[in-house]
Structures are given as C-alpha cells and as structure tokens.
Amino acid sequence: MPHLRSHEDFDIVIEVGYHEDMEKPLTLKCLLLMEISSATTVQRRVHALVEAGILTRSRSASDRRSVELGVSGQTRKLIDRYVKMLHTHISKPA
C-alpha cells in the first residue's frame, strides 16, 4: 500500500483496521501490547500515520479518557481494494 514506509506501518494499519472491523477498536496501549516493534517505534509510527491521514484518533464513546485508533476513509478504501485483489489472485485456478 502506498504511503506506508515500513513493515511496522503495514502491521499497525492492518491491526487497527482488523480490530475496527471486529467493532473492538484498539487503543495505543493495546497496540503496544502486541509487540509489533519497540514501544517508542510504535508510538512514533502511529503519530506519523495520524499526521499523514492514514489513521485516526478519537475518544472512546464508552470511556472518554480512552483514545481509540481507526483507519481513515481513504485508507479503508485502499485496504478493501487490496483485499479484493488478493482474493482474486488467490482464487484463480492454477
């Protein structure tokens, strides 16, 4: 996917998108507990992805102290297109 600078970026976006799809949005703390990379790297990459408009931050509806991560609408379209291409490629007969 364009605009992702490292495998950590890709892993972060996929995890955030997956949990958003499952209606269980991730917080930064939950993302850090996945040990995708060092805590400092994940924090830095999340900040950069939010600044680039790839991820979003929003207050949790159930706990206003908590901030949930999500994927932006444009990123969602890219992920959906990427998944569709993968399914098409995988389902082709050999």
Summary of the structure (lengths in Angstrom):
residues: 94
radius of gyration: 14.2
end to end distance: 25.7
largest distance: 51.8
contacts: 234
relative contact order: 0.17
helix: 56%
strand: 13%
